[in-house]
Amino acid sequence: MFPKAYYEENENLVHHLKLKKGDVGRYIIMPGDPKRCAKIAKRFDNAKLIADYREYATYTGYINGVKVSAVSHGIGGPSTAIALEELIKIGADTFLRVGTCGGMNMKVIAGDVIIVNGAVKGGGTMDNYIPKEFPCVPNIDVLEAMIEGGRKIKTKSHVGVVQCKDAFYAQHAPGSMAVDKELLYKWDSYIKAGCLASEMESATLFAVGASKNVRTGAAMLVLHNQERIKNNINDPKDYTGEEAIDLIIESIKVLIEKDNINK
């Protein structure tokens, strides 16, 4: 979409996202998939593609007259941390992850939305930002906005802890790994402790947010539940794919309204 020369001639652009101050709003919606940014941008007024480089696509527009952006963060902790670092440099301060996850709790079914109130630190990136003892949790303002947003549009949602991992196939094919017994033991332990779902980015998002004193939150659509499948319990696939996006857009509206009141 953008020629390489465009990026090379603009020295003020941050290195990976190829953005500069003024390109994005303070409110950022962050999917993993760059293609999902275009879907999110359809919910904005006057949305424009600002940059498209590597795994990072950026669209900026308006919600209720306020400038907002959709920026993809790619897969996993390292690319998520890079996206946050560079967005903070150019003025953003509120980050809402919207993505997908796999259910772990039997009550969680495909089509539900998980609003994350904490993440198991199953990756390594966050250890470069916060001590191991420090919890990976969202900002309370964002969490409350997500819960309120979900209620307003009557989304079937669950609030709770997710497992956050670095290795996708450590979850989906643990028996193929040299540390298979450890992986299976931990997976069962997380379920016993009430973990709702598994994904790959929220813990890093929260860790970077805490380290940099910015607001973060996450909500994700459940695509399936491997525990229900394993136990021969019905796992219906009844969703549009827009459920988490619906919730995030409503959450942004709630945040904008509350931030305007608290100016």
C-alpha positions as CSV (number, residue, x, y, z in Angstrom):
1,M,0.0,0.0,0.0
2,F,2.8,2.4,0.9
3,P,6.1,2.3,-1.1
4,K,9.3,1.6,0.8
5,A,10.6,5.1,-0.2
6,Y,7.7,6.7,1.8
7,Y,9.0,5.2,5.0
8,E,12.6,5.8,4.3
9,E,12.0,9.5,3.6
10,N,10.1,10.1,6.8
11,E,12.7,10.1,9.6
12,N,10.2,11.1,12.3
13,L,8.4,7.7,12.0
14,V,8.7,5.2,14.9
15,H,10.8,2.3,13.7
16,H,8.3,-0.6,13.4
17,L,4.8,0.9,13.2
18,K,5.9,3.6,10.7
19,L,3.8,6.3,12.5
20,K,4.5,9.7,13.9
21,K,2.8,12.0,16.5
22,G,-0.6,13.0,15.3
23,D,-1.2,9.8,13.3
24,V,-3.2,8.1,16.1
25,G,-5.7,9.0,18.8
26,R,-5.1,8.5,22.5
27,Y,-7.5,5.5,22.4
28,I,-6.2,2.4,20.6
29,I,-8.0,-0.8,19.7
30,M,-5.5,-3.6,19.2
31,P,-6.3,-6.8,17.4
32,G,-3.6,-9.3,16.6
33,D,-4.5,-9.7,12.9
34,P,-3.8,-6.7,10.6
35,K,-6.8,-7.6,8.5
36,R,-9.1,-7.2,11.5
37,C,-8.1,-3.6,11.7
38,A,-10.0,-2.9,8.5
39,K,-13.1,-4.6,10.0
40,I,-12.8,-2.5,13.1
41,A,-12.2,0.7,11.1
42,K,-15.6,0.3,9.5
43,R,-17.1,1.2,12.9
44,F,-15.2,4.6,12.9
45,D,-16.3,7.8,11.3
46,N,-14.0,9.0,8.5
47,A,-11.5,6.1,8.9
48,K,-8.3,6.2,7.0
49,L,-5.4,3.7,6.5
50,I,-2.4,5.5,8.0
51,A,0.3,2.8,7.8
52,D,0.8,-0.9,6.8
53,Y,4.2,-2.4,7.6
54,R,5.1,-5.9,8.6
55,E,2.4,-7.2,11.1
56,Y,1.4,-3.7,12.0
57,A,-1.6,-2.0,10.2
58,T,-3.0,1.3,11.5
59,Y,-6.4,2.9,10.8
60,T,-7.5,6.2,12.4
61,G,-10.9,7.7,12.5
62,Y,-13.5,9.0,15.1
63,I,-16.0,7.6,17.6
64,N,-18.4,10.1,19.0
65,G,-16.2,12.9,17.6
66,V,-13.1,11.7,19.3
67,K,-10.0,10.5,17.5
68,V,-9.4,6.8,17.9
69,S,-7.2,4.2,16.1
70,A,-7.0,0.5,15.3
71,V,-3.5,-0.9,15.4
72,S,-2.6,-4.6,15.0
73,H,0.0,-6.0,17.4
74,G,0.8,-9.3,15.7
75,I,1.1,-12.6,17.4
76,G,2.7,-13.0,20.9
77,G,4.4,-10.9,23.5
78,P,7.4,-9.4,21.6
79,S,5.5,-7.9,18.8
80,T,2.8,-6.6,21.2
81,A,5.4,-4.9,23.4
82,I,6.9,-3.2,20.4
83,A,3.6,-1.9,19.3
84,L,2.8,-0.5,22.7
85,E,6.2,1.1,23.1
86,E,6.0,2.9,19.8
87,L,2.4,4.0,20.3
88,I,3.2,5.4,23.7
89,K,6.1,7.4,22.1
90,I,3.6,9.1,19.7
91,G,1.1,10.0,22.3
92,A,-1.4,7.1,22.9
93,D,-2.3,6.2,26.5
94,T,-5.3,3.9,26.4
95,F,-5.0,0.4,24.8
96,L,-7.8,-2.1,24.4
97,R,-6.9,-5.5,23.0
98,V,-9.6,-7.3,21.0
99,G,-8.9,-10.8,19.8
100,T,-9.7,-14.4,20.0
101,C,-9.1,-17.2,22.6
102,G,-9.8,-20.8,23.4
103,G,-12.0,-21.7,26.3
104,M,-10.7,-23.7,29.3
105,N,-13.6,-23.5,31.8
106,M,-16.5,-25.8,31.0
107,K,-19.0,-22.9,31.3
108,V,-17.2,-21.0,28.5
109,I,-18.6,-21.7,25.1
110,A,-17.8,-20.5,21.6
111,G,-19.3,-17.1,20.9
112,D,-18.9,-15.9,24.5
113,V,-16.6,-12.9,25.2
114,I,-13.9,-13.1,27.9
115,I,-13.3,-9.8,29.7
116,V,-9.8,-10.2,31.3
117,N,-9.2,-9.2,34.9
118,G,-5.8,-10.9,35.1
119,A,-3.4,-13.0,33.1
120,V,-1.2,-16.0,33.9
121,K,2.4,-15.1,33.0
122,G,3.2,-17.9,30.7
123,G,5.6,-16.0,28.5
124,G,8.9,-14.2,28.8
125,T,8.5,-10.7,27.4
126,M,6.7,-9.3,30.5
127,D,9.7,-10.2,32.7
128,N,11.6,-7.4,31.0
129,Y,9.1,-4.9,32.2
130,I,7.9,-5.9,35.7
131,P,9.2,-8.2,38.5
132,K,8.1,-11.8,38.4
133,E,6.0,-11.2,41.6
134,F,4.1,-8.3,40.1
135,P,0.6,-9.3,38.7
136,C,-0.5,-8.8,35.1
137,V,-3.8,-7.0,35.5
138,P,-5.7,-4.4,33.4
139,N,-6.3,-0.8,34.3
140,I,-9.4,-0.6,36.5
141,D,-11.0,2.2,34.4
142,V,-10.7,0.1,31.3
143,L,-11.9,-3.0,33.0
144,E,-15.0,-1.3,34.4
145,A,-15.7,0.3,31.0
146,M,-15.6,-3.1,29.4
147,I,-18.0,-4.6,31.9
148,E,-20.3,-1.7,31.5
149,G,-20.0,-1.8,27.7
150,G,-20.9,-5.5,27.7
151,R,-23.9,-5.0,29.8
152,K,-25.2,-2.1,27.6
153,I,-25.2,-4.3,24.5
154,K,-26.1,-7.5,26.4
155,T,-23.0,-9.4,25.3
156,K,-22.7,-12.9,26.9
157,S,-19.4,-12.3,28.7
158,H,-17.3,-13.7,31.5
159,V,-14.9,-11.7,33.7
160,G,-11.9,-13.6,34.8
161,V,-8.3,-14.8,34.4
162,V,-6.8,-16.1,31.2
163,Q,-3.7,-18.2,30.6
164,C,-1.2,-16.2,28.4
165,K,1.4,-18.3,26.6
166,D,4.3,-17.8,24.2
167,A,4.1,-21.1,22.4
168,F,0.9,-21.9,20.6
169,Y,1.6,-25.5,20.0
170,A,2.7,-26.1,23.6
171,Q,-1.1,-25.8,24.3
172,H,-2.4,-27.6,21.2
173,A,0.2,-30.4,20.9
174,P,1.8,-30.6,24.4
175,G,2.6,-34.3,23.9
176,S,5.1,-33.4,21.1
177,M,7.2,-31.3,23.5
178,A,10.2,-32.5,25.6
179,V,8.5,-30.8,28.6
180,D,5.1,-32.5,28.0
181,K,4.5,-33.5,31.6
182,E,5.1,-30.0,32.9
183,L,2.8,-28.5,30.3
184,L,0.0,-30.9,31.0
185,Y,0.4,-30.5,34.8
186,K,0.3,-26.7,34.6
187,W,-2.7,-26.7,32.2
188,D,-4.7,-28.8,34.6
189,S,-3.6,-26.6,37.5
190,Y,-4.8,-23.4,35.7
191,I,-8.2,-25.0,35.1
192,K,-8.5,-26.0,38.7
193,A,-7.7,-22.5,39.8
194,G,-10.5,-21.1,37.6
195,C,-8.7,-20.0,34.5
196,L,-11.3,-19.2,31.8
197,A,-9.4,-19.2,28.5
198,S,-6.1,-19.3,26.8
199,E,-4.5,-16.7,24.5
200,M,-1.1,-15.1,23.8
201,E,-0.9,-11.3,24.4
202,S,-2.8,-10.0,27.4
203,A,-0.1,-10.5,30.0
204,T,2.4,-8.6,28.0
205,L,-0.1,-5.8,27.3
206,F,-0.8,-5.4,31.0
207,A,2.9,-5.6,32.0
208,V,4.0,-2.9,29.5
209,G,1.0,-0.8,30.6
210,A,2.0,-1.1,34.3
211,S,5.6,-0.3,33.5
212,K,4.8,2.7,31.3
213,N,1.9,4.0,33.4
214,V,-0.7,3.8,30.6
215,R,-4.2,2.2,30.6
216,T,-4.7,-1.3,29.2
217,G,-7.5,-3.8,29.0
218,A,-8.5,-6.9,26.9
219,A,-11.6,-8.7,25.7
220,M,-11.6,-11.7,23.4
221,L,-14.1,-13.9,21.5
222,V,-14.0,-17.6,22.4
223,L,-13.6,-19.6,19.2
224,H,-13.9,-23.0,20.8
225,N,-13.3,-24.9,24.0
226,Q,-10.9,-27.8,23.8
227,E,-11.9,-29.1,27.3
228,R,-15.5,-29.4,26.3
229,I,-14.4,-31.3,23.1
230,K,-12.1,-33.5,25.1
231,N,-14.9,-34.4,27.5
232,N,-17.5,-35.0,24.7
233,I,-19.5,-32.0,25.7
234,N,-21.3,-30.0,23.0
235,D,-19.1,-27.1,21.8
236,P,-21.4,-25.2,19.4
237,K,-20.0,-22.7,16.9
238,D,-22.6,-20.1,17.0
239,Y,-21.1,-16.6,16.6
240,T,-20.7,-13.9,14.0
241,G,-17.0,-13.1,14.8
242,E,-18.1,-9.5,15.7
243,E,-19.0,-10.0,19.3
244,A,-15.8,-8.9,20.9
245,I,-15.5,-5.9,18.5
246,D,-19.0,-4.9,19.5
247,L,-18.1,-4.9,23.1
248,I,-14.8,-3.0,22.6
249,I,-16.5,-0.3,20.5
250,E,-19.1,0.2,23.3
251,S,-16.3,0.2,25.9
252,I,-14.5,3.0,24.0
253,K,-17.7,5.0,24.1
254,V,-18.0,4.5,27.8
255,L,-14.4,5.5,28.4
256,I,-14.7,8.7,26.2
257,E,-17.8,9.7,28.2
258,K,-16.2,9.2,31.6
259,D,-12.9,10.8,30.6
260,N,-14.8,13.9,29.4
261,I,-16.6,14.1,32.8
262,N,-13.3,13.7,34.7
263,K,-11.3,16.3,32.7
